[in-house]
Amino acid sequence: MLVELRIKDFALMEDVHLVFDKGLSVFTGETGAGKSMLVDALGLLLGGRASNEFLRHGKDKACVEGIFSNLPLKLTEMLQDEGYPLEDDLLFLYREINDSGRNVCRVQGRTVPLSLYRTFCEGLVDIHDQMEHQSLLQAETQRELLDSFGGEEHLKLLKQVRDAAVNYRNTMSRERELLRSERDREKREEILRYQIEEIDRIAPVSGEEESLEQEKKFLLNAEKIVSLVNEAYDELYAGTKEASDSAFDMIGSATEKMGELSALDPEIEELHKNLEEIYFSLEDYVTKLRSYKDKLDFEPGRLDGIETRLIDLGKLRKYAYTIEAVLERRVEMEEELEEITHLQDEKENIRREKKEALTTYNNLAEELSLNRGIQAERIEKGLADELLDLGLNEARIEIIFSPVTEPSPEGAEQIEFYFSANVGEPPKPLAKVASGGEMARIMLAFKSLLSKVETVDTFVFDEVDSGVGGRTIMKVAEKLEKISENRQVLCITHSAPIAAFADSHFGIDKVVVEDRTQTKVNRLGESERVQEMARMLGGERVALSLAEELWQQAKNS
């Protein structure tokens, strides 16, 4: 229940402080006095849209504060769990907007993000404005109203249905994507198999290309290599035609002579040893050169074979620049091919998942449909009684279920309210047959029903009497009074009969203070209430008499 409301620098409301009680409280005033501002300010407090347009001219910020009591247990537990326990069983909310566009939200005096703030505000107040009549014409609103009667367990089931529908649709989407890409995958599989077979046919070996290039270079210079080796060998060891002695023989002869010389002159001994080392090194070198020369064996046709092999290896460059990269790419191809070959398995898995998802959805949706059928009967019976109270004696509401062809997040049926106001007339869609006045009373009937099942403790009605007059307005007033027996009701009205039935009456006026217009909201005393009702009835002397009679009638009812 809303206990207190404080509004500062909000549009024309410079400083408004209101204290509320249980029961029915009405707000009345001339058109344009600022009644709608009160609803806007309350909407802002409850986490609604913020706008700089709400700022009072010349002010840099506006704020709305509210104190609530008698909170639903679920909200009380949530506040406790989140670290915002009630203080003396009261919830303190604060919302501030400023000219920079910033929002300041406080719960129990502590700043919180707007998203968390809105969570705490859910279920505190049910605001019904004039546009809600129109929303009742929409199938979505009608379905939501029906589901709201089922309570928490029904809403949990609805969430399960929505989750199951999303799961089924996701599975369907995966299947469509799989089928859509199946043809592309078949082409890709054919390409991959060809590419892997080509690599396997050529069978490249890491480092092979470099080795073959080196061997090719060697073979291309084979004749020159043989000639050079033979010439070097002859000059070093075998001798040549021009000079019979080889370098080896001449160094050997010089070594012998240096040995004889060292025997004659000891100083030459070191030079003899150096030359002797050269001789032995040359002998070892010649041995190695002979071995290299003997191994030279050029296989006929080997060069052609290398050329052919290099051409084959070159064909693989379309997959990667090096043989090592080609081999890595082949591994990736194998892995991709493995995935594609499992396509059939994947299709079977998705079909199985789709069947399971559909079964789960159908089971949950069937249970939801049964629950909705029960709620529909309750609503039809309850609305018949409520509409009877509101002067629609022969009116009836029928809730029609139409099956849907595909699993829907909202269940297995479309829901539409049908209405008949007269005996002998078949019900037709509510949107096509209900008048403005009838719509106002139907919505009020719904709110009256909801007040019996919802945990919301405060209902706000903005001009619920719109389009209603005559004796019917008394029925509306009595209905609002009936709702206020169990719920706090705040009602903005232009109707004197509704004002007469109120437990508290607030007058809303525009006044000029120091050349600035302000909207003032004041609780009216008994005589002030009668005067205000007289104004609402026309303002003449006869209206005052009628207002006094109406006041007495309401007090004695």
VEXSE-282880 format. One record per residue (C-alpha): x, y, z; residue in one letter. Coordinates in steps of 0.5 Angstrom, whole numbers, plus 2048, in hexadecimal, padded with zeros to 3 digits. Layout:
# residues N
{{X, Y, Z}, A} ...
END
This chain:
# residues 557
{{800, 800, 800}, M} {{802, 807, 7FE}, L} {{803, 80B, 805}, V} {{806, 811, 803}, E} {{808, 815, 7FC}, L} {{80D, 81B, 7FC}, R} {{80D, 81F, 7F5}, I} {{812, 824, 7F4}, K} {{813, 829, 7EE}, D} {{810, 824, 7E9}, F} {{80C, 828, 7E4}, A} {{808, 82D, 7E7}, L} {{808, 829, 7EE}, M} {{80D, 82D, 7F2}, E} {{80C, 829, 7F9}, D} {{807, 824, 7FA}, V} {{806, 820, 800}, H} {{801, 81B, 800}, L} {{7FF, 816, 806}, V} {{7FA, 810, 804}, F} {{7F6, 80B, 808}, D} {{7F3, 805, 806}, K} {{7EC, 805, 802}, G} {{7EA, 809, 7FC}, L} {{7EE, 810, 7FB}, S} {{7EB, 815, 7F5}, V} {{7EF, 81A, 7F2}, F} {{7EB, 820, 7EF}, T} {{7EC, 826, 7EB}, G} {{7EA, 82B, 7E5}, E} {{7ED, 828, 7DF}, T} {{7F4, 82A, 7DE}, G} {{7F5, 82B, 7E5}, A} {{7FB, 825, 7E5}, G} {{7F7, 81F, 7E7}, K} {{7FB, 81B, 7E2}, S} {{801, 81E, 7E5}, M} {{800, 81A, 7EB}, L} {{800, 813, 7E7}, V} {{806, 815, 7E3}, D} {{80A, 816, 7EA}, A} {{807, 810, 7ED}, L} {{809, 80C, 7E6}, G} {{810, 80F, 7E7}, L} {{811, 80D, 7EE}, L} {{80F, 806, 7EC}, L} {{815, 806, 7E7}, G} {{811, 809, 7E1}, G} {{814, 80D, 7DB}, R} {{818, 813, 7DD}, A} {{818, 81A, 7D9}, S} {{81B, 821, 7DA}, N} {{814, 823, 7D8}, E} {{812, 821, 7DF}, F} {{817, 826, 7E2}, L} {{814, 82D, 7E5}, R} {{816, 833, 7E1}, H} {{81C, 836, 7E4}, G} {{81E, 830, 7E8}, K} {{824, 82B, 7E7}, D} {{820, 825, 7EA}, K} {{81A, 822, 7EC}, A} {{819, 81C, 7F1}, C} {{813, 817, 7F3}, V} {{813, 814, 7FA}, E} {{80E, 80E, 7FC}, G} {{80D, 80A, 802}, I} {{80A, 803, 802}, F} {{807, 7FE, 807}, S} {{804, 7F8, 807}, N} {{809, 7F5, 802}, L} {{808, 7EE, 7FE}, P} {{80C, 7E9, 802}, L} {{810, 7E7, 7FB}, K} {{812, 7EE, 7FB}, L} {{814, 7EF, 802}, T} {{818, 7E8, 801}, E} {{81B, 7EB, 7FB}, M} {{81D, 7F2, 7FE}, L} {{820, 7EE, 804}, Q} {{824, 7E9, 800}, D} {{827, 7EF, 7FC}, E} {{829, 7F3, 802}, G} {{823, 7F8, 802}, Y} {{81F, 7F6, 808}, P} {{819, 7FA, 80A}, L} {{819, 7FF, 810}, E} {{814, 7FE, 815}, D} {{810, 7FA, 80F}, D} {{811, 800, 80A}, L} {{814, 801, 803}, L} {{817, 807, 802}, F} {{817, 809, 7FA}, L} {{81B, 80F, 7F7}, Y} {{81B, 811, 7F0}, R} {{81F, 817, 7ED}, E} {{820, 81A, 7E6}, I} {{824, 820, 7E4}, N} {{825, 825, 7DE}, D} {{82C, 821, 7DD}, S} {{827, 81A, 7DB}, G} {{82A, 817, 7E1}, R} {{825, 812, 7E5}, N} {{826, 811, 7ED}, V} {{823, 80B, 7F0}, C} {{823, 80A, 7F7}, R} {{820, 804, 7FB}, V} {{820, 804, 803}, Q} {{824, 80B, 802}, G} {{82A, 807, 7FE}, R} {{82B, 808, 7F7}, T} {{82A, 802, 7F2}, V} {{82A, 801, 7EA}, P} {{823, 803, 7E7}, L} {{822, 7FC, 7E4}, S} {{823, 7F9, 7EC}, L} {{81E, 7FF, 7EE}, Y} {{819, 7FD, 7E9}, R} {{819, 7F6, 7EB}, T} {{818, 7F8, 7F2}, F} {{812, 7FC, 7F0}, C} {{80E, 7F7, 7EC}, E} {{808, 7F5, 7EF}, G} {{807, 7FB, 7F4}, L} {{802, 7FF, 7F0}, V} {{7FD, 7FD, 7EA}, D} {{7FC, 803, 7E6}, I} {{7F6, 803, 7E2}, H} {{7F5, 809, 7DD}, D} {{7F1, 80B, 7D7}, Q} {{7F5, 808, 7D2}, M} {{7F4, 801, 7D6}, E} {{7ED, 801, 7D3}, H} {{7F0, 800, 7CC}, Q} {{7F5, 7FB, 7CE}, S} {{7F0, 7F6, 7D0}, L} {{7EE, 7F6, 7C9}, L} {{7F4, 7F3, 7C7}, Q} {{7F5, 7EB, 7C7}, A} {{7FC, 7EC, 7CB}, E} {{7F8, 7EF, 7D1}, T} {{7F3, 7EB, 7D1}, Q} {{7F7, 7E5, 7D2}, R} {{7FB, 7E8, 7D7}, E} {{7F5, 7EA, 7DB}, L} {{7F3, 7E2, 7DB}, L} {{7FA, 7E0, 7DD}, D} {{7FA, 7E5, 7E2}, S} {{7F4, 7E1, 7E6}, F} {{7F8, 7DB, 7E6}, G} {{7FD, 7DD, 7EC}, G} {{805, 7DC, 7EC}, E} {{804, 7D4, 7EB}, E} {{800, 7D6, 7E4}, H} {{805, 7DB, 7E2}, L} {{80B, 7D6, 7E4}, K} {{808, 7D1, 7DF}, L} {{807, 7D7, 7DA}, L} {{80F, 7D8, 7DA}, K} {{810, 7D1, 7D9}, Q} {{80C, 7D1, 7D3}, V} {{810, 7D7, 7D0}, R} {{816, 7D4, 7D2}, D} {{814, 7CD, 7CE}, A} {{811, 7D1, 7C8}, A} {{818, 7D5, 7C8}, V} {{81C, 7CE, 7C8}, N} {{818, 7CB, 7C3}, Y} {{818, 7D1, 7BE}, R} {{820, 7D1, 7BF}, N} {{820, 7C9, 7BE}, T} {{81C, 7CB, 7B7}, M} {{821, 7D0, 7B5}, S} {{827, 7CC, 7B6}, R} {{823, 7C7, 7B2}, E} {{821, 7CC, 7AC}, R} {{829, 7CE, 7AC}, E} {{82B, 7C7, 7AC}, L} {{827, 7C6, 7A6}, L} {{828, 7CC, 7A3}, R} {{830, 7CB, 7A3}, S} {{82F, 7C4, 7A1}, E} {{830, 7C5, 79A}, R} {{836, 7C9, 79B}, D} {{839, 7C4, 7A0}, R} {{838, 7BF, 79A}, E} {{83C, 7C3, 795}, K} {{841, 7C5, 79B}, R} {{842, 7BD, 79C}, E} {{843, 7BC, 795}, E} {{849, 7C1, 795}, I} {{84C, 7BF, 79B}, L} {{84C, 7B8, 799}, R} {{84F, 7BA, 792}, Y} {{855, 7BE, 796}, Q} {{856, 7B9, 79B}, I} {{857, 7B4, 796}, E} {{85C, 7B8, 792}, E} {{860, 7BA, 798}, I} {{860, 7B2, 799}, D} {{862, 7B0, 792}, R} {{868, 7B5, 792}, I} {{86A, 7B3, 799}, A} {{86E, 7B9, 79B}, P} {{874, 7B8, 7A0}, V} {{876, 7BE, 7A4}, S} {{87C, 7C1, 7A2}, G} {{87C, 7BD, 79B}, E} {{87B, 7C3, 797}, E} {{882, 7C6, 799}, E} {{885, 7BF, 799}, S} {{883, 7BE, 791}, L} {{885, 7C5, 78F}, E} {{88C, 7C4, 792}, Q} {{88D, 7BE, 78F}, E} {{88A, 7C1, 788}, K} {{88F, 7C6, 788}, K} {{894, 7C1, 78A}, F} {{892, 7BD, 784}, L} {{892, 7C3, 77F}, L} {{899, 7C4, 780}, N} {{89B, 7BC, 780}, A} {{8A0, 7BD, 77A}, E} {{8A4, 7C3, 77D}, K} {{8A4, 7C0, 784}, I} {{8A7, 7B9, 781}, V} {{8AC, 7BD, 77D}, S} {{8AE, 7C2, 783}, L} {{8AF, 7BC, 788}, V} {{8B3, 7B8, 783}, N} {{8B8, 7BE, 781}, E} {{8B9, 7BF, 789}, A} {{8BA, 7B8, 78A}, Y} {{8BF, 7B8, 784}, D} {{8C3, 7BE, 786}, E} {{8C3, 7BC, 78E}, L} {{8C5, 7B5, 78D}, Y} {{8C5, 7B1, 786}, A} {{8C8, 7B7, 782}, G} {{8C7, 7BA, 77B}, T} {{8C9, 7B9, 774}, K} {{8CD, 7BF, 774}, E} {{8D0, 7BE, 77B}, A} {{8D1, 7B7, 77D}, S} {{8D2, 7B8, 784}, D} {{8CC, 7BA, 788}, S} {{8CC, 7BF, 78E}, A} {{8CC, 7B9, 793}, F} {{8D2, 7B6, 790}, D} {{8D6, 7BD, 790}, M} {{8D4, 7BF, 797}, I} {{8D6, 7B8, 799}, G} {{8DD, 7B9, 795}, S} {{8DE, 7C0, 798}, A} {{8DC, 7BC, 79F}, T} {{8E2, 7B7, 79E}, E} {{8E7, 7BD, 79C}, K} {{8E5, 7C1, 7A2}, M} {{8E6, 7BB, 7A6}, G} {{8ED, 7BA, 7A4}, E} {{8EE, 7C2, 7A5}, L} {{8EC, 7C1, 7AC}, S} {{8F1, 7BC, 7AD}, A} {{8F7, 7C1, 7AB}, L} {{8F4, 7C7, 7AE}, D} {{8F0, 7C6, 7B4}, P} {{8EC, 7CD, 7B3}, E} {{8E8, 7CA, 7AE}, I} {{8E5, 7C5, 7B2}, E} {{8DF, 7C9, 7B3}, E} {{8DE, 7CB, 7AC}, L} {{8DF, 7C3, 7AA}, H} {{8D9, 7C1, 7AF}, K} {{8D4, 7C7, 7AD}, N} {{8D5, 7C4, 7A6}, L} {{8D5, 7BD, 7A8}, E} {{8CE, 7BF, 7AB}, E} {{8CC, 7C2, 7A5}, I} {{8CE, 7BB, 7A1}, Y} {{8CA, 7B7, 7A6}, F} {{8C4, 7BC, 7A6}, S} {{8C4, 7BB, 79E}, L} {{8C4, 7B4, 79E}, E} {{8BE, 7B4, 7A3}, D} {{8BA, 7B9, 79E}, Y} {{8BC, 7B5, 798}, V} {{8B9, 7AF, 79B}, T} {{8B2, 7B2, 79C}, K} {{8B2, 7B5, 796}, L} {{8B3, 7AE, 793}, R} {{8AE, 7AC, 797}, S} {{8A9, 7B2, 794}, Y} {{8AB, 7B0, 78D}, K} {{8AA, 7A9, 78D}, D} {{8A3, 7AA, 790}, K} {{8A1, 7AF, 78A}, L} {{89C, 7AB, 787}, D} {{896, 7AE, 783}, F} {{890, 7AA, 782}, E} {{88D, 7AB, 77B}, P} {{887, 7AE, 77B}, G} {{887, 7B0, 782}, R} {{887, 7B8, 780}, L} {{880, 7B7, 77C}, D} {{87E, 7B3, 782}, G} {{87F, 7B9, 786}, I} {{87C, 7BE, 782}, E} {{876, 7BA, 781}, T} {{876, 7B9, 789}, R} {{877, 7C1, 78A}, L} {{871, 7C2, 785}, I} {{86C, 7BE, 789}, D} {{86F, 7C1, 790}, L} {{86D, 7C8, 78C}, G} {{866, 7C6, 78B}, K} {{865, 7C6, 793}, L} {{867, 7CD, 793}, R} {{860, 7CF, 792}, K} {{85E, 7CC, 799}, Y} {{864, 7CF, 79D}, A} {{86B, 7D2, 79B}, Y} {{86F, 7CD, 79E}, T} {{86F, 7C5, 79F}, I} {{86E, 7C6, 7A6}, E} {{868, 7CB, 7A6}, A} {{865, 7C6, 7A1}, V} {{866, 7C0, 7A5}, L} {{863, 7C4, 7AB}, E} {{85D, 7C7, 7A6}, R} {{85C, 7BF, 7A5}, R} {{85B, 7BE, 7AC}, V} {{856, 7C4, 7AC}, E} {{852, 7C1, 7A6}, M} {{851, 7BA, 7A9}, E} {{84E, 7BD, 7B0}, E} {{849, 7C1, 7AB}, E} {{848, 7BB, 7A7}, L} {{847, 7B7, 7AE}, E} {{841, 7BD, 7B0}, E} {{83E, 7BC, 7A9}, I} {{83E, 7B5, 7A9}, T} {{83A, 7B5, 7B0}, H} {{835, 7BA, 7AD}, L} {{830, 7B4, 7AD}, Q} {{831, 7B2, 7B4}, D} {{830, 7BA, 7B5}, E} {{829, 7BA, 7B1}, K} {{827, 7B4, 7B5}, E} {{829, 7B7, 7BC}, N} {{825, 7BD, 7BA}, I} {{81F, 7B9, 7B8}, R} {{81F, 7B6, 7BF}, R} {{820, 7BC, 7C2}, E} {{81A, 7C0, 7BF}, K} {{816, 7BA, 7C0}, K} {{817, 7BA, 7C8}, E} {{817, 7C2, 7C8}, A} {{810, 7C1, 7C4}, L} {{80E, 7BC, 7C9}, T} {{810, 7C0, 7CF}, T} {{80C, 7C6, 7CC}, Y} {{806, 7C3, 7CB}, N} {{806, 7C0, 7D2}, N} {{807, 7C6, 7D5}, L} {{802, 7CA, 7D0}, A} {{7FD, 7C5, 7D1}, E} {{7FD, 7C6, 7D9}, E} {{7FD, 7CE, 7D8}, L} {{7F7, 7CD, 7D4}, S} {{7F3, 7C9, 7D9}, L} {{7F5, 7CF, 7DE}, N} {{7F3, 7D4, 7D9}, R} {{7EC, 7D1, 7D9}, G} {{7EB, 7D1, 7E0}, I} {{7ED, 7D8, 7E1}, Q} {{7E9, 7DA, 7DB}, A} {{7E3, 7D7, 7DE}, E} {{7E5, 7DB, 7E5}, R} {{7E5, 7E1, 7E1}, I} {{7DF, 7E0, 7DD}, E} {{7DB, 7DF, 7E3}, K} {{7DE, 7E4, 7E7}, G} {{7DE, 7E9, 7E2}, L} {{7D6, 7E8, 7E1}, A} {{7D5, 7EA, 7E8}, D} {{7DA, 7F0, 7E8}, E} {{7D6, 7F2, 7E2}, L} {{7D0, 7F1, 7E5}, L} {{7D2, 7F6, 7EB}, D} {{7D4, 7FB, 7E6}, L} {{7CD, 7FB, 7E2}, G} {{7CE, 7F7, 7DC}, L} {{7C9, 7F2, 7DF}, N} {{7C9, 7ED, 7D8}, E} {{7D0, 7EE, 7D6}, A} {{7D5, 7E8, 7D6}, R} {{7DC, 7E7, 7D4}, I} {{7DE, 7E0, 7D1}, E} {{7E5, 7DE, 7D0}, I} {{7E6, 7DB, 7C9}, I} {{7EC, 7D6, 7C8}, F} {{7EF, 7D5, 7C1}, S} {{7F4, 7D0, 7C0}, P} {{7FB, 7D2, 7BD}, V} {{7FE, 7CE, 7B7}, T} {{805, 7CF, 7BA}, E} {{808, 7CF, 7C1}, P} {{808, 7D6, 7C4}, S} {{80B, 7D9, 7CA}, P} {{804, 7DB, 7CC}, E} {{801, 7D4, 7CC}, G} {{7FD, 7D0, 7C7}, A} {{7F8, 7D5, 7C6}, E} {{7F6, 7DC, 7C5}, Q} {{7F1, 7DF, 7CA}, I} {{7EC, 7E4, 7C8}, E} {{7E7, 7E7, 7CC}, F} {{7E0, 7E7, 7C9}, Y} {{7DA, 7EC, 7CC}, F} {{7D3, 7EC, 7CC}, S} {{7CF, 7F2, 7CF}, A} {{7C8, 7F0, 7CE}, N} {{7C3, 7E9, 7CE}, V} {{7C3, 7E6, 7C8}, G} {{7C9, 7E9, 7C5}, E} {{7CF, 7E4, 7C4}, P} {{7D5, 7E6, 7C6}, P} {{7DA, 7E9, 7C2}, K} {{7E1, 7EB, 7C2}, P} {{7E2, 7F1, 7C8}, L} {{7E6, 7F5, 7C3}, A} {{7E0, 7F6, 7BE}, K} {{7DA, 7F6, 7C3}, V} {{7DB, 7FA, 7C9}, A} {{7DA, 801, 7CA}, S} {{7DF, 806, 7CE}, G} {{7DA, 806, 7D4}, G} {{7DA, 7FE, 7D4}, E} {{7E1, 7FE, 7D3}, M} {{7E2, 802, 7D9}, A} {{7DE, 7FE, 7DD}, R} {{7E1, 7F7, 7DA}, I} {{7E8, 7FA, 7DC}, M} {{7E5, 7FC, 7E3}, L} {{7E2, 7F5, 7E4}, A} {{7E9, 7F1, 7E2}, F} {{7EC, 7F6, 7E7}, K} {{7E7, 7F4, 7EC}, S} {{7E9, 7ED, 7EB}, L} {{7F0, 7EE, 7EB}, L} {{7F0, 7F1, 7F2}, S} {{7ED, 7EA, 7F5}, K} {{7F3, 7E6, 7F2}, V} {{7F9, 7EB, 7F1}, E} {{7FE, 7ED, 7F7}, T} {{7FE, 7F4, 7F4}, V} {{7FB, 7F8, 7FA}, D} {{7FB, 7FF, 7F7}, T} {{7F6, 800, 7F0}, F} {{7F6, 807, 7ED}, V} {{7F1, 809, 7E8}, F} {{7F1, 80F, 7E3}, D} {{7EA, 811, 7E1}, E} {{7E7, 80A, 7E2}, V} {{7E1, 80E, 7E1}, D} {{7E2, 810, 7DA}, S} {{7DC, 80F, 7D5}, G} {{7D8, 80D, 7DB}, V} {{7D2, 811, 7DE}, G} {{7CB, 810, 7E0}, G} {{7C9, 80B, 7E5}, R} {{7CF, 807, 7E3}, T} {{7D4, 80C, 7E6}, I} {{7D1, 80A, 7ED}, M} {{7D3, 802, 7EB}, K} {{7DA, 804, 7EA}, V} {{7DA, 808, 7F0}, A} {{7D8, 802, 7F4}, E} {{7DC, 7FE, 7F1}, K} {{7E2, 802, 7F2}, L} {{7E0, 802, 7F9}, E} {{7E0, 7FB, 7F9}, K} {{7E7, 7FA, 7F7}, I} {{7E9, 7FF, 7FC}, S} {{7E7, 7FA, 802}, E} {{7ED, 7F5, 800}, N} {{7F1, 7FA, 7FC}, R} {{7F4, 801, 7FD}, Q} {{7F0, 805, 7F7}, V} {{7F3, 80C, 7F4}, L} {{7EE, 80E, 7EF}, C} {{7EE, 815, 7EB}, I} {{7E7, 816, 7E9}, T} {{7E3, 81C, 7E6}, H} {{7DD, 818, 7E9}, S} {{7D9, 81B, 7EF}, A} {{7D6, 814, 7F1}, P} {{7DD, 811, 7F1}, I} {{7E0, 816, 7F5}, A} {{7DA, 816, 7FA}, A} {{7DC, 80E, 7FB}, F} {{7E3, 810, 7FD}, A} {{7E6, 80F, 804}, D} {{7EB, 815, 802}, S} {{7EA, 81B, 7FD}, H} {{7F0, 81F, 7FB}, F} {{7EF, 825, 7F7}, G} {{7F4, 827, 7F1}, I} {{7F4, 82E, 7EF}, D} {{7F9, 833, 7EB}, K} {{7FB, 839, 7EF}, V} {{7FF, 83F, 7EE}, V} {{805, 840, 7F3}, V} {{80A, 846, 7F2}, E} {{808, 846, 7EA}, D} {{809, 83F, 7EA}, R} {{804, 839, 7E8}, T} {{803, 834, 7ED}, Q} {{7FF, 82D, 7EE}, T} {{7FD, 82C, 7F5}, K} {{7FA, 826, 7F8}, V} {{7F6, 826, 7FE}, N} {{7F2, 822, 802}, R} {{7EB, 824, 803}, L} {{7E7, 825, 809}, G} {{7DF, 823, 809}, E} {{7DC, 82A, 807}, S} {{7E2, 82B, 802}, E} {{7E0, 824, 7FF}, R} {{7D9, 826, 7FE}, V} {{7DB, 82C, 7FB}, Q} {{7DF, 829, 7F6}, E} {{7DA, 824, 7F4}, M} {{7D5, 829, 7F3}, A} {{7DA, 82C, 7EE}, R} {{7DB, 826, 7EB}, M} {{7D3, 825, 7EA}, L} {{7D3, 82C, 7E7}, G} {{7D4, 831, 7EC}, G} {{7CD, 834, 7ED}, E} {{7C9, 834, 7F3}, R} {{7C5, 82E, 7F1}, V} {{7CC, 82B, 7F0}, A} {{7CE, 82C, 7F7}, L} {{7C7, 829, 7FA}, S} {{7C8, 823, 7F6}, L} {{7D0, 823, 7F8}, A} {{7CD, 823, 7FF}, E} {{7C8, 81D, 7FE}, E} {{7CD, 819, 7FA}, L} {{7D2, 81A, 800}, W} {{7CD, 818, 805}, Q} {{7CB, 812, 800}, Q} {{7D2, 80F, 800}, A} {{7D3, 810, 807}, K} {{7CD, 80C, 809}, N} {{7CE, 806, 804}, S} 
END
